[in-house]
Amino acid sequence: MRLEDTAEEDESPLLGGAREFLEYIQVEKGVSPHTLAAYRRALVRYLEFLEIRGISQPADVSSDDVAAFSAALSNPEGFGLSPRSVAQSLSAVRAYHRFLVTEKYVDQDPSGGVESPRLPSRLPRALTREQVARLLDSPDGATTLGIRDRFIIEMLYATGMRISELCGLDVGDLDMEERLVTVRGKGGKWRVIPFGSRAWDAAGEYLRHSRGELTRGSRSHALVVNFRGGRLTRQGCWKVVKGHAEDAGVAGVTTPHALRHTFATHMLEGGAGLLVVQDLLGHASVATTQIYTEVTRDHLRSVYLRAHPRAR
Protein backbone atom coordinates (compact mmCIF):
# COMPACT_ATOMS: atom_id res chain seq x y z
CA MET A 1 0.00 0.00 0.00
CA ARG A 2 1.49 3.30 -1.13
CA LEU A 3 -0.18 6.52 -0.02
CA GLU A 4 1.70 8.52 -2.63
CA ASP A 5 0.02 6.56 -5.46
CA THR A 6 -2.80 8.16 -7.46
CA ALA A 7 -6.20 7.81 -5.83
CA GLU A 8 -8.45 5.07 -7.24
CA GLU A 9 -12.24 5.07 -7.45
CA ASP A 10 -12.60 1.85 -5.46
CA GLU A 11 -10.15 2.70 -2.66
CA SER A 12 -11.40 2.33 0.91
CA PRO A 13 -12.59 5.37 2.90
CA LEU A 14 -9.71 4.74 5.34
CA LEU A 15 -7.18 5.09 2.53
CA GLY A 16 -8.94 8.06 0.99
CA GLY A 17 -9.06 9.77 4.38
CA ALA A 18 -5.36 9.11 4.86
CA ARG A 19 -4.57 10.79 1.53
CA GLU A 20 -6.62 13.83 2.51
CA PHE A 21 -4.98 13.93 5.94
CA LEU A 22 -1.44 13.88 4.51
CA GLU A 23 -2.34 16.62 2.04
CA TYR A 24 -3.83 18.64 4.89
CA ILE A 25 -0.76 18.50 7.12
CA GLN A 26 1.50 19.30 4.16
CA VAL A 27 -0.49 22.20 2.69
CA GLU A 28 -2.45 23.60 5.62
CA LYS A 29 -0.17 22.80 8.55
CA GLY A 30 3.10 23.25 6.66
CA VAL A 31 4.90 20.29 8.24
CA SER A 32 8.45 19.54 7.16
CA PRO A 33 9.18 16.88 4.50
CA HIS A 34 10.76 14.76 7.26
CA THR A 35 7.58 14.88 9.38
CA LEU A 36 5.39 14.20 6.34
CA ALA A 37 7.45 11.14 5.43
CA ALA A 38 7.30 9.84 9.03
CA TYR A 39 3.49 10.23 9.15
CA ARG A 40 3.14 8.50 5.79
CA ARG A 41 5.21 5.52 6.97
CA ALA A 42 3.16 5.27 10.16
CA LEU A 43 -0.15 5.35 8.30
CA VAL A 44 0.97 2.76 5.76
CA ARG A 45 1.72 0.38 8.65
CA TYR A 46 -1.58 1.22 10.33
CA LEU A 47 -3.79 0.80 7.26
CA GLU A 48 -2.11 -2.48 6.34
CA PHE A 49 -2.69 -3.68 9.91
CA LEU A 50 -6.39 -2.74 9.71
CA GLU A 51 -6.70 -4.36 6.27
CA ILE A 52 -5.43 -7.67 7.68
CA ARG A 53 -8.14 -7.39 10.37
CA GLY A 54 -10.76 -6.91 7.62
CA ILE A 55 -11.41 -3.24 8.40
CA SER A 56 -11.93 -0.73 5.57
CA GLN A 57 -14.44 1.73 7.06
CA PRO A 58 -13.42 4.45 9.59
CA ALA A 59 -16.52 3.75 11.66
CA ASP A 60 -15.48 0.11 12.10
CA VAL A 61 -12.19 0.97 13.85
CA SER A 62 -12.45 0.45 17.61
CA SER A 63 -10.19 1.40 20.49
CA ASP A 64 -9.29 -2.31 20.73
CA ASP A 65 -8.00 -2.17 17.15
CA VAL A 66 -5.82 0.84 17.90
CA ALA A 67 -4.56 -0.81 21.09
CA ALA A 68 -3.73 -3.99 19.16
CA PHE A 69 -1.80 -1.93 16.62
CA SER A 70 0.10 -0.24 19.45
CA ALA A 71 1.06 -3.65 20.87
CA ALA A 72 2.15 -4.87 17.42
CA LEU A 73 4.41 -1.86 16.96
CA SER A 74 6.62 -2.82 19.90
CA ASN A 75 6.30 -6.61 19.55
CA PRO A 76 9.52 -8.17 18.14
CA GLU A 77 7.32 -10.54 16.15
CA GLY A 78 5.34 -7.57 14.82
CA PHE A 79 6.98 -4.31 13.73
CA GLY A 80 9.63 -4.39 16.47
CA LEU A 81 9.93 -0.62 16.84
CA SER A 82 11.68 1.24 19.65
CA PRO A 83 9.54 3.02 22.29
CA ARG A 84 10.32 6.38 20.68
CA SER A 85 9.28 5.13 17.22
CA VAL A 86 6.12 3.60 18.72
CA ALA A 87 5.25 6.96 20.28
CA GLN A 88 5.82 8.76 16.97
CA SER A 89 3.65 6.25 15.09
CA LEU A 90 0.81 6.55 17.60
CA SER A 91 1.03 10.32 17.41
CA ALA A 92 0.43 10.06 13.65
CA VAL A 93 -2.48 7.65 14.16
CA ARG A 94 -4.14 9.93 16.73
CA ALA A 95 -3.75 12.98 14.49
CA TYR A 96 -5.25 10.98 11.59
CA HIS A 97 -8.29 9.92 13.62
CA ARG A 98 -8.84 13.47 14.88
CA PHE A 99 -8.81 14.58 11.26
CA LEU A 100 -11.42 11.94 10.34
CA VAL A 101 -13.70 13.28 13.08
CA THR A 102 -13.17 16.88 11.99
CA GLU A 103 -13.94 16.01 8.37
CA LYS A 104 -17.10 14.12 9.38
CA TYR A 105 -15.91 10.68 8.30
CA VAL A 106 -16.85 9.43 11.78
CA ASP A 107 -18.40 10.80 14.97
CA GLN A 108 -15.90 9.41 17.49
CA ASP A 109 -12.14 9.03 17.79
CA PRO A 110 -11.14 5.43 18.76
CA SER A 111 -7.52 6.40 19.45
CA GLY A 112 -8.09 8.82 22.31
CA GLY A 113 -7.71 6.29 25.11
CA VAL A 114 -4.60 4.57 23.79
CA GLU A 115 -1.49 5.77 25.61
CA SER A 116 1.99 6.05 24.16
CA PRO A 117 4.85 4.23 25.90
CA ARG A 118 6.73 6.23 28.50
CA LEU A 119 10.02 7.46 27.17
CA PRO A 120 13.14 7.96 29.23
CA SER A 121 14.14 11.59 29.65
CA ARG A 122 16.66 12.40 26.96
CA LEU A 123 18.54 15.57 27.79
CA PRO A 124 20.17 17.50 24.98
CA ARG A 125 23.94 17.38 24.79
CA ALA A 126 25.61 20.77 25.05
CA LEU A 127 29.22 21.65 24.34
CA THR A 128 31.30 23.37 26.98
CA ARG A 129 32.58 26.88 26.31
CA GLU A 130 36.07 25.46 25.76
CA GLN A 131 34.71 22.95 23.22
CA VAL A 132 32.84 25.71 21.40
CA ALA A 133 36.03 27.76 21.22
CA ARG A 134 37.93 24.82 19.71
CA LEU A 135 35.18 24.25 17.17
CA LEU A 136 35.15 27.91 16.15
CA ASP A 137 38.93 27.92 15.79
CA SER A 138 38.88 24.93 13.43
CA PRO A 139 38.05 26.62 10.07
CA ASP A 140 41.01 28.07 8.20
CA GLY A 141 40.38 31.81 8.07
CA ALA A 142 42.83 32.20 5.18
CA THR A 143 40.67 30.25 2.71
CA THR A 144 37.36 31.03 1.02
CA LEU A 145 35.60 27.95 2.39
CA GLY A 146 37.21 28.39 5.80
CA ILE A 147 35.75 31.91 6.06
CA ARG A 148 32.33 30.55 5.07
CA ASP A 149 32.54 27.66 7.53
CA ARG A 150 33.46 29.94 10.42
CA PHE A 151 30.44 32.10 9.56
CA ILE A 152 28.20 29.01 9.59
CA ILE A 153 29.38 27.84 13.01
CA GLU A 154 29.37 31.33 14.53
CA MET A 155 25.79 31.96 13.39
CA LEU A 156 24.50 28.60 14.60
CA TYR A 157 25.99 29.17 18.05
CA ALA A 158 25.08 32.87 18.19
CA THR A 159 21.41 32.43 17.27
CA GLY A 160 20.41 28.86 18.12
CA MET A 161 18.71 28.50 14.75
CA ARG A 162 18.29 25.11 13.11
CA ILE A 163 20.64 24.08 10.32
CA SER A 164 17.69 24.01 7.90
CA GLU A 165 16.78 27.56 8.92
CA LEU A 166 20.31 28.81 8.30
CA CYS A 167 20.40 27.17 4.87
CA GLY A 168 17.04 28.76 4.01
CA LEU A 169 18.24 32.32 4.64
CA ASP A 170 18.58 34.85 1.84
CA VAL A 171 21.06 37.72 1.92
CA GLY A 172 18.24 40.15 2.66
CA ASP A 173 17.35 38.29 5.85
CA LEU A 174 20.60 39.42 7.49
CA ASP A 175 20.50 42.96 8.94
CA MET A 176 24.14 43.84 9.56
CA GLU A 177 23.38 47.32 10.86
CA GLU A 178 21.00 46.17 13.59
CA ARG A 179 22.66 42.75 14.06
CA LEU A 180 19.41 40.91 13.47
CA VAL A 181 18.51 37.91 11.34
CA THR A 182 14.98 37.05 10.20
CA VAL A 183 14.39 33.30 10.26
CA ARG A 184 11.56 31.22 8.82
CA GLY A 185 10.97 28.36 11.23
CA LYS A 186 8.68 25.35 11.46
CA GLY A 187 5.17 25.81 10.16
CA GLY A 188 6.24 28.87 8.17
CA LYS A 189 6.49 31.00 11.32
CA TRP A 190 8.92 33.92 11.21
CA ARG A 191 11.04 35.19 14.08
CA VAL A 192 13.80 37.78 14.47
CA ILE A 193 16.98 36.82 16.34
CA PRO A 194 19.79 39.15 17.44
CA PHE A 195 23.43 38.11 17.10
CA GLY A 196 26.61 39.32 18.75
CA SER A 197 29.82 40.98 17.68
CA ARG A 198 31.74 37.73 16.97
CA ALA A 199 29.06 36.51 14.59
CA TRP A 200 28.85 40.01 13.09
CA ASP A 201 32.59 39.94 12.40
CA ALA A 202 32.32 36.50 10.81
CA ALA A 203 29.32 37.58 8.70
CA GLY A 204 31.09 40.71 7.49
CA GLU A 205 34.19 38.81 6.47
CA TYR A 206 32.11 36.17 4.70
CA LEU A 207 30.08 38.75 2.76
CA ARG A 208 33.14 40.80 1.82
CA HIS A 209 35.64 38.10 0.94
CA SER A 210 34.00 34.70 0.53
CA ARG A 211 30.43 34.71 -0.77
CA GLY A 212 31.17 36.71 -3.93
CA GLU A 213 34.04 34.42 -4.83
CA LEU A 214 31.82 31.35 -4.36
CA THR A 215 28.86 32.71 -6.34
CA ARG A 216 31.17 34.02 -9.11
CA GLY A 217 28.86 36.90 -9.91
CA SER A 218 25.65 34.86 -10.11
CA ARG A 219 22.36 36.37 -8.96
CA SER A 220 21.75 33.83 -6.22
CA HIS A 221 19.81 35.22 -3.25
CA ALA A 222 21.02 32.42 -0.93
CA LEU A 223 23.03 33.65 2.03
CA VAL A 224 25.01 30.45 2.60
CA VAL A 225 26.31 28.91 -0.61
CA ASN A 226 28.28 25.83 -1.57
CA PHE A 227 31.52 25.77 -3.53
CA ARG A 228 29.55 25.87 -6.80
CA GLY A 229 27.69 29.01 -5.75
CA GLY A 230 24.32 27.32 -5.18
CA ARG A 231 22.39 27.27 -1.92
CA LEU A 232 24.05 25.04 0.66
CA THR A 233 21.80 22.12 1.61
CA ARG A 234 21.00 21.01 5.14
CA GLN A 235 23.05 17.86 4.58
CA GLY A 236 25.95 19.91 3.24
CA CYS A 237 25.82 22.25 6.21
CA TRP A 238 25.84 19.33 8.61
CA LYS A 239 28.89 17.88 6.87
CA VAL A 240 30.66 21.21 7.37
CA VAL A 241 29.91 21.22 11.10
CA LYS A 242 30.74 17.52 11.49
CA GLY A 243 34.04 17.88 9.65
CA HIS A 244 35.23 20.74 11.83
CA ALA A 245 33.97 18.95 14.95
CA GLU A 246 36.25 16.04 14.06
CA ASP A 247 39.17 18.40 13.44
CA ALA A 248 38.54 20.09 16.80
CA GLY A 249 38.28 16.79 18.68
CA VAL A 250 34.65 17.33 19.71
CA ALA A 251 32.90 14.99 17.25
CA GLY A 252 31.66 12.78 20.07
CA VAL A 253 29.48 15.55 21.52
CA THR A 254 28.58 17.39 18.33
CA THR A 255 25.23 16.26 16.94
CA PRO A 256 23.07 17.98 14.29
CA HIS A 257 21.36 19.93 17.08
CA ALA A 258 24.38 20.35 19.35
CA LEU A 259 24.98 24.04 18.70
CA ARG A 260 21.27 24.79 19.14
CA HIS A 261 21.27 22.93 22.44
CA THR A 262 24.48 24.70 23.44
CA PHE A 263 23.01 28.11 22.61
CA ALA A 264 19.96 27.46 24.81
CA THR A 265 21.97 25.99 27.68
CA HIS A 266 24.53 28.80 27.74
CA MET A 267 21.78 31.44 27.54
CA LEU A 268 19.99 29.95 30.57
CA GLU A 269 23.26 29.57 32.47
CA GLY A 270 23.93 33.24 31.77
CA GLY A 271 20.63 34.29 33.32
CA ALA A 272 18.26 34.50 30.32
CA GLY A 273 14.61 33.85 31.10
CA LEU A 274 12.91 30.70 29.84
CA LEU A 275 10.33 32.64 27.80
CA VAL A 276 13.08 34.63 26.08
CA VAL A 277 14.92 31.45 25.12
CA GLN A 278 11.62 29.97 23.93
CA ASP A 279 11.08 32.91 21.58
CA LEU A 280 14.65 32.80 20.28
CA LEU A 281 14.44 29.06 19.56
CA GLY A 282 10.99 29.34 17.98
CA HIS A 283 9.39 26.74 20.25
CA ALA A 284 5.59 26.73 20.10
CA SER A 285 5.40 25.59 23.74
CA VAL A 286 7.53 26.56 26.71
CA ALA A 287 7.38 22.91 27.78
CA THR A 288 9.74 22.08 24.91
CA THR A 289 12.21 24.68 26.15
CA GLN A 290 12.03 23.49 29.76
CA ILE A 291 14.14 20.41 28.98
CA TYR A 292 17.16 22.72 28.94
CA THR A 293 16.56 23.67 32.56
CA GLU A 294 17.59 20.14 33.54
CA VAL A 295 20.97 20.75 31.91
CA THR A 296 21.45 24.03 33.73
CA ARG A 297 20.44 22.44 37.05
CA ASP A 298 23.37 20.06 36.64
CA HIS A 299 25.61 23.05 35.97
CA LEU A 300 24.29 24.93 39.00
CA ARG A 301 24.72 21.89 41.21
CA SER A 302 28.35 21.42 40.14
CA VAL A 303 29.08 25.11 40.71
CA TYR A 304 27.47 24.94 44.16
CA LEU A 305 29.48 21.88 45.15
CA ARG A 306 32.70 23.60 44.12
CA ALA A 307 31.92 27.00 45.61
CA HIS A 308 30.05 26.55 48.87
CA PRO A 309 32.30 25.86 51.90
CA ARG A 310 29.81 23.50 53.52
CA ALA A 311 28.53 21.77 50.38
CA ARG A 312 30.45 18.56 51.11
Backbone torsions as a table, in degrees:
resi	resn	phi	psi	omega
1	MET	NA	123.2	-178.1
2	ARG	-123.0	116.2	-177.3
3	LEU	-73.3	-15.6	178.5
4	GLU	-85.5	-5.6	177.8
5	ASP	-68.4	162.4	177.6
6	THR	-67.7	139.7	-179.1
7	ALA	-63.0	143.5	179.2
8	GLU	-114.7	153.3	-176.5
9	GLU	-62.8	-34.4	-174.4
10	ASP	-96.6	13.2	-178.9
11	GLU	-69.9	153.8	-176.7
12	SER	-70.6	154.4	176.0
13	PRO	-59.4	-31.6	177.5
14	LEU	-63.2	-43.3	-179.8
15	LEU	-70.2	-42.1	178.1
16	GLY	-62.1	-40.6	177.8
17	GLY	-65.1	-35.1	178.5
18	ALA	-66.3	-39.9	176.9
19	ARG	-61.2	-46.2	-179.9
20	GLU	-62.9	-39.6	-179.5
21	PHE	-63.3	-46.2	-179.3
22	LEU	-64.5	-37.5	176.7
23	GLU	-66.3	-37.8	179.9
24	TYR	-63.5	-47.9	-177.2
25	ILE	-71.1	-24.8	177.9
26	GLN	-77.9	-47.7	-173.0
27	VAL	-86.0	-48.8	-175.0
28	GLU	-82.9	-42.2	-177.3
29	LYS	-88.8	-20.8	177.0
30	GLY	67.9	36.6	-180.0
31	VAL	-68.4	158.9	-180.0
32	SER	-71.5	158.1	175.4
33	PRO	-56.7	-35.0	179.1
34	HIS	-63.8	-46.3	179.9
35	THR	-65.2	-41.7	179.5
36	LEU	-60.6	-43.4	180.0
37	ALA	-65.3	-39.1	179.6
38	ALA	-65.5	-41.7	178.0
39	TYR	-65.8	-38.9	179.7
40	ARG	-63.8	-44.3	179.0
41	ARG	-60.5	-42.8	-178.8
42	ALA	-63.6	-41.7	-178.2
43	LEU	-72.7	-32.3	174.5
44	VAL	-61.0	-47.0	177.4
45	ARG	-58.8	-45.2	-174.3
46	TYR	-65.9	-46.4	-178.2
47	LEU	-67.8	-36.5	175.5
48	GLU	-64.9	-38.8	177.7
49	PHE	-62.6	-45.4	179.9
50	LEU	-67.1	-36.3	178.7
51	GLU	-62.4	-40.3	177.6
52	ILE	-62.9	-32.8	178.4
53	ARG	-84.0	5.4	176.5
54	GLY	77.3	24.9	-176.8
55	ILE	-108.7	125.7	178.6
56	SER	-129.1	-12.0	-178.0
57	GLN	-106.7	134.2	179.1
58	PRO	-54.9	-36.3	-178.0
59	ALA	-69.0	-18.1	-178.2
60	ASP	-86.7	-8.6	-179.5
61	VAL	-79.5	125.9	179.7
62	SER	-108.6	169.6	176.5
63	SER	-64.0	-29.3	176.5
64	ASP	-65.9	-35.9	178.3
65	ASP	-65.9	-43.1	179.5
66	VAL	-66.2	-40.3	178.4
67	ALA	-64.6	-38.4	178.3
68	ALA	-65.7	-38.3	176.9
69	PHE	-64.3	-41.5	177.9
70	SER	-59.6	-43.5	179.3
71	ALA	-65.4	-37.8	-179.8
72	ALA	-68.0	-30.4	-179.6
73	LEU	-60.8	-41.2	-176.3
74	SER	-92.9	-13.2	-178.2
75	ASN	-70.5	126.8	177.6
76	PRO	-57.0	-28.5	178.2
77	GLU	-86.0	-5.2	175.5
78	GLY	-102.7	-114.5	-179.9
79	PHE	-88.3	-24.4	175.6
80	GLY	63.1	39.3	-178.2
81	LEU	-86.1	158.7	175.6
82	SER	-72.7	161.1	178.0
83	PRO	-54.9	-38.4	-179.6
84	ARG	-67.0	-41.2	178.6
85	SER	-68.3	-35.4	175.5
86	VAL	-61.0	-46.9	-179.6
87	ALA	-60.8	-41.2	178.9
88	GLN	-65.1	-41.0	179.5
89	SER	-65.0	-43.3	179.4
90	LEU	-66.9	-32.4	176.1
91	SER	-62.2	-41.9	177.6
92	ALA	-64.7	-42.4	-179.5
93	VAL	-64.0	-42.6	179.7
94	ARG	-64.4	-43.3	179.2
95	ALA	-62.6	-38.3	178.4
96	TYR	-63.3	-45.9	-179.5
97	HIS	-68.4	-35.6	175.6
98	ARG	-62.4	-38.6	177.9
99	PHE	-63.7	-42.2	179.5
100	LEU	-61.3	-36.9	176.9
101	VAL	-68.4	-45.1	-179.4
102	THR	-60.7	-38.9	-178.2
103	GLU	-87.6	9.9	174.1
104	LYS	67.6	23.6	171.5
105	TYR	-68.3	-39.2	-178.8
106	VAL	-140.9	168.1	179.3
107	ASP	-94.9	-25.9	-174.6
108	GLN	-129.1	153.6	179.9
109	ASP	-101.1	112.2	-177.8
110	PRO	-77.5	-7.3	-174.8
111	SER	-95.3	-6.1	-172.8
112	GLY	-61.4	-32.9	-176.3
113	GLY	-92.5	1.5	-178.5
114	VAL	-91.7	119.2	-176.0
115	GLU	-89.9	147.6	174.3
116	SER	-80.1	155.2	177.2
117	PRO	-64.8	147.7	177.3
118	ARG	-72.5	133.7	-178.1
119	LEU	-105.5	141.3	175.3
120	PRO	-65.4	144.8	178.7
121	SER	-62.6	126.0	-178.9
122	ARG	-117.7	98.9	-176.9
123	LEU	-76.3	142.0	176.5
124	PRO	-65.9	150.6	179.3
125	ARG	-95.7	125.2	-179.7
126	ALA	-114.0	143.7	175.3
127	LEU	-78.9	151.7	172.5
128	THR	-76.1	166.9	178.0
129	ARG	-61.9	-37.0	179.8
130	GLU	-67.2	-38.7	178.3
131	GLN	-67.1	-39.0	176.8
132	VAL	-61.6	-43.5	-179.8
133	ALA	-61.0	-41.9	178.2
134	ARG	-64.5	-39.8	179.4
135	LEU	-64.8	-42.3	-178.9
136	LEU	-70.0	-25.9	178.7
137	ASP	-81.6	-9.4	-173.9
138	SER	-68.7	-45.4	-177.8
139	PRO	-62.8	144.0	179.0
140	ASP	-81.4	107.5	-177.2
141	GLY	-70.2	-2.4	179.2
142	ALA	-95.0	-2.1	-178.4
143	THR	-117.0	157.5	-179.4
144	THR	-61.1	-48.4	-179.8
145	LEU	-71.0	-32.5	177.6
146	GLY	-63.3	-41.2	177.1
147	ILE	-62.8	-43.5	177.6
148	ARG	-62.6	-44.4	-176.9
149	ASP	-64.7	-39.2	177.3
150	ARG	-63.6	-39.2	176.4
151	PHE	-60.6	-44.7	179.5
152	ILE	-58.0	-50.6	-175.9
153	ILE	-68.3	-41.5	178.8
154	GLU	-60.5	-43.9	-177.8
155	MET	-69.0	-38.9	178.2
156	LEU	-62.7	-42.4	-179.7
157	TYR	-74.7	-35.1	-176.0
158	ALA	-74.2	-26.9	-173.1
159	THR	-116.6	-20.2	-176.8
160	GLY	73.3	10.5	-179.7
161	MET	-71.1	159.2	176.7
162	ARG	-73.8	155.8	177.9
163	ILE	-59.3	-40.8	-179.8
164	SER	-63.9	-33.9	178.5
165	GLU	-69.1	-40.6	177.8
166	LEU	-62.5	-44.6	-178.5
167	CYS	-67.2	-23.9	-179.9
168	GLY	-84.3	-4.9	-177.3
169	LEU	-71.5	144.3	168.4
170	ASP	-103.0	164.3	-178.5
171	VAL	-56.8	-38.4	-178.8
172	GLY	-67.7	-13.5	179.3
173	ASP	-78.7	-11.9	-177.1
174	LEU	-101.2	115.7	178.1
175	ASP	-100.8	97.9	-176.5
176	MET	-71.2	-30.7	-178.0
177	GLU	-69.3	-43.5	-178.7
178	GLU	-93.7	-6.4	-176.1
179	ARG	57.1	54.5	179.9
180	LEU	-132.4	147.7	174.9
181	VAL	-129.5	134.4	179.9
182	THR	-98.3	121.5	-170.8
183	VAL	-117.5	136.7	172.7
184	ARG	-98.5	113.4	-175.1
185	GLY	-98.5	-159.7	-178.7
186	LYS	-62.9	144.0	179.6
187	GLY	70.0	16.1	179.4
188	GLY	72.2	17.3	-179.4
189	LYS	-85.1	135.5	-178.6
190	TRP	-98.6	146.0	172.9
191	ARG	-146.6	156.4	-179.5
192	VAL	-113.1	128.3	-175.4
193	ILE	-122.1	130.2	173.6
194	PRO	-77.6	159.6	173.4
195	PHE	-141.3	156.0	-171.2
196	GLY	-88.4	-174.3	-173.3
197	SER	-67.0	-35.7	-179.8
198	ARG	-64.9	-45.2	177.9
199	ALA	-66.8	-35.5	177.8
200	TRP	-63.3	-42.5	176.0
201	ASP	-60.2	-46.9	-179.0
202	ALA	-63.8	-39.3	178.9
203	ALA	-65.4	-43.5	-179.7
204	GLY	-62.3	-43.2	179.6
205	GLU	-65.8	-40.4	178.8
206	TYR	-63.2	-45.4	-178.0
207	LEU	-69.2	-33.8	-178.1
208	ARG	-79.2	-40.0	-167.3
209	HIS	-116.5	-18.6	-169.7
210	SER	-114.5	-49.5	-172.0
211	ARG	-62.1	-44.5	-179.3
212	GLY	-61.3	-37.9	179.0
213	GLU	-67.7	-35.9	-179.7
214	LEU	-74.2	-38.2	-178.5
215	THR	-80.2	-19.6	177.8
216	ARG	53.6	43.2	175.8
217	GLY	80.5	5.2	179.0
218	SER	-71.0	166.7	-177.2
219	ARG	-96.1	26.0	179.6
220	SER	-61.0	135.7	176.8
221	HIS	-90.2	-10.3	-176.3
222	ALA	-61.4	136.0	177.5
223	LEU	-74.9	-50.4	-178.0
224	VAL	-101.9	119.7	-174.5
225	VAL	-119.9	159.2	177.3
226	ASN	-88.9	-175.7	-174.8
227	PHE	-71.1	-11.3	175.7
228	ARG	-94.4	-4.9	179.8
229	GLY	95.0	-4.1	177.0
230	GLY	-86.3	171.1	-179.6
231	ARG	-62.9	131.6	177.4
232	LEU	-69.8	132.5	179.8
233	THR	-81.1	165.7	177.0
234	ARG	-60.3	-42.4	179.4
235	GLN	-64.8	-40.3	178.1
236	GLY	-64.6	-39.3	179.1
237	CYS	-65.4	-40.7	179.1
238	TRP	-64.7	-37.8	177.6
239	LYS	-62.6	-36.7	177.0
240	VAL	-61.3	-50.2	-178.8
241	VAL	-64.0	-43.8	-178.2
242	LYS	-64.0	-41.1	-179.8
243	GLY	-62.6	-43.5	179.2
244	HIS	-73.1	-29.1	175.2
245	ALA	-63.7	-40.0	177.5
246	GLU	-65.7	-42.4	179.0
247	ASP	-63.5	-33.9	-177.7
248	ALA	-86.5	-4.2	-179.9
249	GLY	76.3	24.1	-179.3
250	VAL	-123.2	22.2	-177.5
251	ALA	-62.0	-31.9	-177.1
252	GLY	-66.0	-22.8	-178.9
253	VAL	-113.9	0.8	-177.9
254	THR	-101.5	106.4	177.8
255	THR	-106.8	172.6	179.3
256	PRO	-54.9	-28.3	-179.1
257	HIS	-104.8	8.2	-171.0
258	ALA	-61.0	-43.3	-178.5
259	LEU	-70.3	-31.3	174.8
260	ARG	-66.9	-44.9	176.1
261	HIS	-61.7	-41.6	-177.5
262	THR	-65.5	-42.4	175.9
263	PHE	-54.5	-51.5	-177.3
264	ALA	-63.7	-44.3	-178.2
265	THR	-63.7	-45.8	-178.7
266	HIS	-69.2	-32.3	175.6
267	MET	-64.4	-45.8	-179.7
268	LEU	-67.1	-40.0	177.2
269	GLU	-63.0	-30.3	179.7
270	GLY	-83.0	-1.4	175.3
271	GLY	106.5	3.8	178.9
272	ALA	-67.7	144.2	178.5
273	GLY	-74.1	153.9	-177.0
274	LEU	-62.1	-39.6	-178.5
275	LEU	-67.7	-33.7	177.0
276	VAL	-65.4	-46.9	179.4
277	VAL	-63.3	-37.6	176.7
278	GLN	-58.3	-46.7	179.8
279	ASP	-64.0	-42.1	-178.2
280	LEU	-65.5	-37.1	-179.9
281	LEU	-79.4	-20.1	-178.0
282	GLY	79.4	26.7	177.3
283	HIS	-75.6	134.4	178.0
284	ALA	-70.6	-30.6	-178.1
285	SER	-125.6	140.3	178.2
286	VAL	-67.1	-21.0	178.6
287	ALA	-62.1	-33.1	177.4
288	THR	-66.3	-37.4	-178.4
289	THR	-73.9	-27.6	-174.3
290	GLN	-63.5	-19.1	179.2
291	ILE	-60.5	-28.6	-179.4
292	TYR	-71.2	-21.0	179.0
293	THR	-67.0	-27.3	176.8
294	GLU	-65.2	-38.0	177.7
295	VAL	-64.9	-44.3	-178.2
296	THR	-70.9	-27.7	175.2
297	ARG	-62.9	-40.3	176.6
298	ASP	-61.3	-41.5	178.5
299	HIS	-63.6	-45.6	-179.3
300	LEU	-63.8	-38.5	179.9
301	ARG	-64.3	-43.0	-179.5
302	SER	-65.9	-38.8	177.5
303	VAL	-64.5	-42.3	179.6
304	TYR	-61.6	-45.1	-178.8
305	LEU	-63.5	-33.1	178.5
306	ARG	-77.6	-34.5	-168.1
307	ALA	-95.5	-33.9	-173.1
308	HIS	-82.8	130.1	-176.1
309	PRO	-65.0	-22.5	-179.2
310	ARG	-116.6	28.4	179.8
311	ALA	-76.9	-24.2	-177.0
312	ARG	-115.6	NA	NA
